[in-house]
């Protein structure tokens, strides 16, 4: 009888040990997962779009890279400080496809070269931003300069016009920067403080400030030819 009972008791002991080991493994796994999640959250220093006050009440989504995609071209333009009512720096003829005019405010007596650069720079940036932050396949844009006080277009203002497709804008981006995605114009660095993740401009866009480069890109959009 004792010989029969002994193997039975040993098997029970082994099962018990197995259960305890399983519980320990499960506990360790849960602790590891919790630690990894905490570490990931700690690494994110950027401002998440859903926590950004300026985006409250605005309809948007995110693409696979995490770039903010506005449902409305008006919301995009107003986010980047163009205003229809007060500053008179924005006029929208159509939302889909986007057709709009942006105006740079300049003071009387401004040097023409400065005005020209401001208009060309805004022209280039808003074309790229329109494709980076909306799903539009084409757009039309007019860019000019207006008097800061009267809000009337300046006599010496350049007026830039372009009708641009998404494919052509991407070709321009590739030709002048070597980059192959509009996402490259957007800051996706989770460790950078004060960066609105998926919305703030990347260092690439910030580097598009050289006077000659801006003028060349603007000409490529205006003429539809990349030289």
C-alpha contacts under 8 A as a table, 3 or more apart, distances in Angstrom:
res1	aa1	res2	aa2	distance
1	X	4	X	5.21
1	X	5	X	6.28
2	X	5	X	5.07
2	X	6	X	6.18
3	X	6	X	5.57
3	X	7	X	7.39
4	X	7	X	6.29
4	X	8	X	7.05
5	X	8	X	5.27
5	X	9	X	6.36
6	X	9	X	5.27
6	X	10	X	6.33
7	X	10	X	5.08
7	X	11	X	6.23
8	X	11	X	5.24
8	X	12	X	6.41
9	X	12	X	5.14
9	X	13	X	6.33
10	X	13	X	5.13
10	X	14	X	6.33
11	X	14	X	5.11
11	X	15	X	6.27
12	X	15	X	5.19
12	X	16	X	6.23
13	X	16	X	5.10
13	X	17	X	6.28
14	X	17	X	5.11
14	X	18	X	6.20
15	X	18	X	5.01
15	X	19	X	6.27
16	X	19	X	5.18
16	X	20	X	6.31
17	X	20	X	5.13
17	X	21	X	6.14
18	X	21	X	5.12
18	X	22	X	6.14
19	X	22	X	5.05
19	X	23	X	6.20
20	X	23	X	5.11
20	X	24	X	6.15
21	X	24	X	5.02
21	X	25	X	6.14
22	X	25	X	5.11
22	X	26	X	6.14
23	X	26	X	5.08
23	X	27	X	6.09
24	X	27	X	5.05
24	X	28	X	6.17
25	X	28	X	5.12
25	X	29	X	6.11
26	X	29	X	5.11
26	X	30	X	6.20
27	X	30	X	5.20
27	X	31	X	6.22
28	X	31	X	5.10
28	X	32	X	6.09
29	X	32	X	5.09
29	X	33	X	6.17
30	X	33	X	5.18
30	X	34	X	6.15
31	X	34	X	5.11
31	X	35	X	6.12
32	X	35	X	5.07
32	X	36	X	6.16
33	X	36	X	5.13
33	X	37	X	6.17
34	X	37	X	5.16
34	X	38	X	6.19
35	X	38	X	5.15
35	X	39	X	6.15
36	X	39	X	5.04
36	X	40	X	6.14
37	X	40	X	5.11
37	X	41	X	6.27
38	X	41	X	5.17
38	X	42	X	6.13
39	X	42	X	4.98
39	X	43	X	6.25
40	X	43	X	5.19
40	X	44	X	6.77
41	X	44	X	5.47
42	X	45	X	7.29
43	X	190	X	7.16
43	X	191	X	6.08
44	X	190	X	4.91
44	X	191	X	5.36
45	X	190	X	5.88
45	X	191	X	4.80
45	X	192	X	5.77
45	X	193	X	5.12
45	X	194	X	7.84
46	X	189	X	7.21
46	X	190	X	5.02
46	X	191	X	5.86
46	X	192	X	5.28
46	X	193	X	4.81
46	X	194	X	5.86
46	X	195	X	4.99
46	X	196	X	5.98
46	X	197	X	5.89
47	X	51	X	6.77
47	X	52	X	6.62
47	X	193	X	7.16
47	X	194	X	6.20
47	X	195	X	5.82
47	X	196	X	4.65
47	X	197	X	5.86
48	X	51	X	5.35
48	X	52	X	6.41
48	X	196	X	6.02
48	X	197	X	5.52
49	X	52	X	5.03
49	X	55	X	6.90
49	X	68	X	7.73
49	X	196	X	6.24
49	X	197	X	6.37
49	X	198	X	7.54
49	X	199	X	7.75
50	X	55	X	7.33
50	X	56	X	7.65
52	X	55	X	5.72
52	X	56	X	6.98
52	X	196	X	7.46
53	X	56	X	5.36
54	X	79	X	7.73
55	X	58	X	5.37
58	X	70	X	7.99
58	X	75	X	7.13
59	X	70	X	6.44
59	X	71	X	5.82
59	X	72	X	7.66
60	X	68	X	6.62
60	X	69	X	5.42
60	X	70	X	4.39
60	X	71	X	5.33
61	X	68	X	5.89
61	X	69	X	5.13
61	X	70	X	6.59
61	X	71	X	7.58
62	X	65	X	7.55
62	X	66	X	5.15
62	X	67	X	5.22
62	X	68	X	4.62
62	X	69	X	5.40
63	X	66	X	5.24
63	X	67	X	5.44
63	X	68	X	6.81
63	X	69	X	6.81
64	X	67	X	7.47
65	X	183	X	7.39
66	X	188	X	7.37
66	X	197	X	7.62
66	X	198	X	5.51
67	X	132	X	7.84
67	X	133	X	7.12
67	X	183	X	6.79
67	X	186	X	7.02
67	X	188	X	7.58
67	X	197	X	7.53
67	X	198	X	3.98
67	X	199	X	6.33
68	X	133	X	5.94
68	X	198	X	5.31
68	X	199	X	5.76
69	X	132	X	7.58
69	X	133	X	4.44
69	X	134	X	4.94
69	X	135	X	7.11
70	X	73	X	6.85
70	X	75	X	6.86
70	X	76	X	6.17
70	X	133	X	5.87
70	X	134	X	5.30
71	X	75	X	7.81
71	X	134	X	6.68
72	X	75	X	5.35
72	X	76	X	6.60
72	X	95	X	6.98
72	X	134	X	7.57
73	X	76	X	5.03
73	X	77	X	6.18
73	X	95	X	6.16
73	X	98	X	6.59
73	X	130	X	7.36
73	X	134	X	7.09
74	X	77	X	5.20
74	X	78	X	6.05
74	X	92	X	7.54
74	X	95	X	7.37
75	X	78	X	5.17
75	X	79	X	5.99
76	X	79	X	5.16
76	X	80	X	6.57
76	X	130	X	7.68
76	X	133	X	7.38
77	X	80	X	5.21
77	X	81	X	6.64
77	X	82	X	5.54
77	X	83	X	7.91
77	X	90	X	8.00
78	X	81	X	4.98
78	X	82	X	4.79
78	X	83	X	5.91
79	X	82	X	7.31
82	X	87	X	7.74
82	X	89	X	5.44
82	X	90	X	5.52
82	X	102	X	7.14
83	X	86	X	6.39
83	X	87	X	5.59
83	X	88	X	5.82
83	X	89	X	5.26
83	X	90	X	5.24
84	X	87	X	6.63
84	X	88	X	4.93
84	X	89	X	6.07
84	X	90	X	4.78
84	X	91	X	6.06
85	X	88	X	5.69
87	X	151	X	7.26
88	X	91	X	7.55
88	X	103	X	7.63
88	X	151	X	6.46
89	X	101	X	7.88
89	X	102	X	5.50
89	X	103	X	4.52
89	X	104	X	6.55
89	X	105	X	7.39
89	X	146	X	7.93
90	X	100	X	7.26
90	X	101	X	5.72
90	X	102	X	4.79
90	X	103	X	6.37
91	X	100	X	5.56
91	X	101	X	5.08
91	X	102	X	6.67
92	X	95	X	7.15
92	X	98	X	7.75
92	X	99	X	6.10
92	X	100	X	4.26
92	X	101	X	6.42
93	X	98	X	7.68
93	X	99	X	5.32
93	X	100	X	5.56
94	X	97	X	6.32
94	X	98	X	5.29
94	X	99	X	4.89
94	X	100	X	6.91
95	X	98	X	4.50
95	X	99	X	6.58
96	X	99	X	7.73
96	X	136	X	7.57
97	X	136	X	6.62
97	X	137	X	7.69
97	X	138	X	6.30
97	X	139	X	5.79
97	X	140	X	7.97
98	X	136	X	7.45
98	X	138	X	7.31
98	X	139	X	4.88
98	X	140	X	6.25
99	X	139	X	5.88
99	X	140	X	4.60
99	X	141	X	5.90
100	X	140	X	6.49
100	X	141	X	5.24
100	X	142	X	6.49
101	X	141	X	5.68
101	X	142	X	4.55
101	X	143	X	5.74
101	X	144	X	7.86
102	X	123	X	7.97
102	X	141	X	7.63
102	X	142	X	6.34
102	X	143	X	4.99
102	X	144	X	6.61
103	X	119	X	7.61
103	X	143	X	5.75
103	X	144	X	4.90
103	X	145	X	4.97
103	X	146	X	6.08
104	X	118	X	6.90
104	X	119	X	6.33
104	X	122	X	7.75
104	X	143	X	7.83
104	X	144	X	6.33
104	X	145	X	4.52
104	X	146	X	6.01
105	X	145	X	5.86
105	X	146	X	5.11
105	X	147	X	5.80
105	X	148	X	4.91
105	X	151	X	7.73
106	X	110	X	6.77
106	X	115	X	7.14
106	X	145	X	6.55
106	X	146	X	6.09
106	X	147	X	5.30
106	X	148	X	5.21
107	X	110	X	5.87
107	X	147	X	5.84
107	X	148	X	5.33
107	X	149	X	7.62
108	X	147	X	6.57
108	X	148	X	7.71
110	X	114	X	6.97
110	X	115	X	6.85
111	X	114	X	5.40
111	X	115	X	6.48
112	X	115	X	5.04
112	X	116	X	5.99
112	X	156	X	7.04
112	X	157	X	7.76
113	X	116	X	5.08
113	X	117	X	6.16
114	X	117	X	5.17
114	X	118	X	6.20
115	X	118	X	5.16
115	X	119	X	6.23
115	X	145	X	7.06
115	X	157	X	6.92
115	X	158	X	7.90
116	X	119	X	5.30
116	X	120	X	6.11
116	X	157	X	7.18
116	X	158	X	6.20
117	X	120	X	5.15
117	X	121	X	5.89
117	X	211	X	6.70
117	X	214	X	7.75
117	X	215	X	7.57
118	X	121	X	5.23
118	X	122	X	6.18
119	X	122	X	5.29
119	X	123	X	6.02
119	X	143	X	6.15
119	X	144	X	5.81
119	X	145	X	6.50
119	X	158	X	7.29
119	X	160	X	7.85
120	X	123	X	4.97
120	X	124	X	6.19
120	X	143	X	7.70
120	X	160	X	7.55
120	X	214	X	6.57
120	X	215	X	6.40
120	X	218	X	5.96
121	X	124	X	5.29
121	X	125	X	6.13
121	X	209	X	7.34
121	X	214	X	6.02
121	X	215	X	7.90
121	X	218	X	7.80
122	X	125	X	5.17
122	X	126	X	5.98
122	X	143	X	7.43
123	X	126	X	5.58
123	X	127	X	6.36
123	X	141	X	7.72
123	X	142	X	7.65
123	X	143	X	5.78
123	X	160	X	7.41
123	X	218	X	6.92
124	X	127	X	5.38
124	X	128	X	6.42
124	X	214	X	7.14
124	X	217	X	6.84
124	X	218	X	5.79
124	X	221	X	7.97
125	X	128	X	5.28
125	X	129	X	5.94
125	X	205	X	7.90
126	X	129	X	4.86
126	X	130	X	5.79
127	X	130	X	5.24
127	X	131	X	6.74
127	X	139	X	7.99
127	X	141	X	7.67
127	X	164	X	7.99
127	X	169	X	7.64
128	X	131	X	5.49
128	X	132	X	6.11
128	X	169	X	7.00
128	X	182	X	7.20
129	X	132	X	4.82
129	X	133	X	5.74
129	X	134	X	7.99
130	X	133	X	5.54
130	X	134	X	5.73
130	X	136	X	7.44
130	X	139	X	8.00
131	X	134	X	5.46
131	X	135	X	6.55
131	X	136	X	6.32
131	X	137	X	7.60
131	X	166	X	6.44
131	X	169	X	7.99
131	X	182	X	7.03
132	X	135	X	7.92
132	X	182	X	5.00
132	X	183	X	6.28
132	X	185	X	7.43
132	X	186	X	7.78
136	X	139	X	7.11
136	X	166	X	7.41
137	X	165	X	5.86
137	X	166	X	5.06
137	X	167	X	8.00
138	X	163	X	7.38
138	X	164	X	5.59
138	X	165	X	4.16
138	X	166	X	5.64
139	X	163	X	5.83
139	X	164	X	5.49
139	X	165	X	6.52
140	X	161	X	7.58
140	X	162	X	5.74
140	X	163	X	4.33
140	X	164	X	6.30
141	X	160	X	7.98
141	X	161	X	5.74
141	X	162	X	5.54
141	X	163	X	6.58
142	X	159	X	6.88
142	X	160	X	5.53
142	X	161	X	4.52
142	X	162	X	6.75
143	X	159	X	5.73
143	X	160	X	5.13
143	X	161	X	6.62
144	X	153	X	7.23
144	X	157	X	6.07
144	X	158	X	5.91
144	X	159	X	4.80
144	X	160	X	6.60
145	X	153	X	5.78
145	X	154	X	6.02
145	X	157	X	5.36
145	X	158	X	7.23
145	X	159	X	7.82
146	X	150	X	7.92
146	X	151	X	5.40
146	X	152	X	5.13
146	X	153	X	3.99
146	X	154	X	5.13
146	X	157	X	7.56
147	X	150	X	5.55
147	X	151	X	4.97
147	X	152	X	5.48
147	X	153	X	6.13
147	X	154	X	5.83
148	X	151	X	5.73
153	X	157	X	6.95
154	X	157	X	5.03
160	X	222	X	6.88
161	X	222	X	5.98
162	X	221	X	6.04
162	X	222	X	4.98
162	X	223	X	7.77
163	X	221	X	7.89
163	X	222	X	7.89
164	X	168	X	6.57
164	X	169	X	6.56
164	X	221	X	7.02
165	X	168	X	5.30
165	X	169	X	6.23
166	X	169	X	5.19
166	X	170	X	6.22
167	X	170	X	5.16
167	X	171	X	6.28
168	X	171	X	4.91
168	X	172	X	6.29
169	X	172	X	5.07
169	X	173	X	6.26
169	X	221	X	7.68
170	X	173	X	4.97
170	X	174	X	6.18
170	X	180	X	6.95
170	X	181	X	7.03
170	X	182	X	7.15
171	X	174	X	5.12
171	X	175	X	6.08
172	X	175	X	5.06
172	X	176	X	6.23
172	X	217	X	7.20
172	X	220	X	7.23
172	X	221	X	7.85
172	X	226	X	6.94
173	X	176	X	5.53
173	X	177	X	5.75
173	X	178	X	6.96
173	X	179	X	6.37
173	X	180	X	7.15
173	X	182	X	7.89
174	X	177	X	5.46
174	X	178	X	4.43
174	X	179	X	4.93
174	X	180	X	5.53
175	X	178	X	5.90
175	X	226	X	7.65
176	X	217	X	7.44
179	X	184	X	6.88
180	X	184	X	7.79
181	X	184	X	5.68
181	X	185	X	7.96
182	X	185	X	5.58
182	X	186	X	7.51
183	X	186	X	5.37
184	X	187	X	7.59
184	X	202	X	6.95
184	X	204	X	6.99
185	X	201	X	5.97
185	X	202	X	5.15
185	X	203	X	7.56
185	X	204	X	5.80
185	X	205	X	5.24
186	X	198	X	5.92
186	X	199	X	6.02
186	X	200	X	5.99
186	X	201	X	4.69
186	X	202	X	4.58
186	X	205	X	7.62
187	X	195	X	7.19
187	X	196	X	7.69
187	X	197	X	6.27
187	X	198	X	5.71
187	X	199	X	6.52
187	X	200	X	5.39
187	X	201	X	5.29
187	X	202	X	4.14
187	X	203	X	7.44
188	X	197	X	5.42
188	X	198	X	5.32
188	X	202	X	7.65
189	X	192	X	5.75
189	X	195	X	7.64
189	X	197	X	6.88
190	X	195	X	7.95
190	X	197	X	6.67
192	X	195	X	5.78
195	X	200	X	5.94
196	X	199	X	5.49
196	X	200	X	5.24
197	X	200	X	6.56
201	X	204	X	7.78
201	X	205	X	5.91
201	X	206	X	6.73
202	X	205	X	5.45
202	X	206	X	6.39
203	X	206	X	4.87
203	X	207	X	6.05
204	X	207	X	5.12
204	X	208	X	6.71
205	X	208	X	5.23
206	X	209	X	6.70
207	X	210	X	7.38
208	X	213	X	7.18
208	X	214	X	6.60
209	X	213	X	7.36
209	X	214	X	6.38
210	X	213	X	5.25
210	X	214	X	6.00
211	X	214	X	5.30
211	X	215	X	6.20
212	X	215	X	5.16
212	X	216	X	6.24
213	X	216	X	5.12
213	X	217	X	6.24
214	X	217	X	5.25
214	X	218	X	6.08
215	X	218	X	5.11
215	X	219	X	6.15
216	X	219	X	5.12
216	X	220	X	6.26
217	X	220	X	5.01
217	X	221	X	6.40
218	X	221	X	5.22
218	X	222	X	6.17
219	X	222	X	4.96
219	X	223	X	5.91
219	X	224	X	7.94
219	X	225	X	7.91
220	X	223	X	5.45
220	X	224	X	5.45
220	X	225	X	5.11
220	X	226	X	5.13
220	X	227	X	7.35
221	X	224	X	5.28
221	X	225	X	7.27
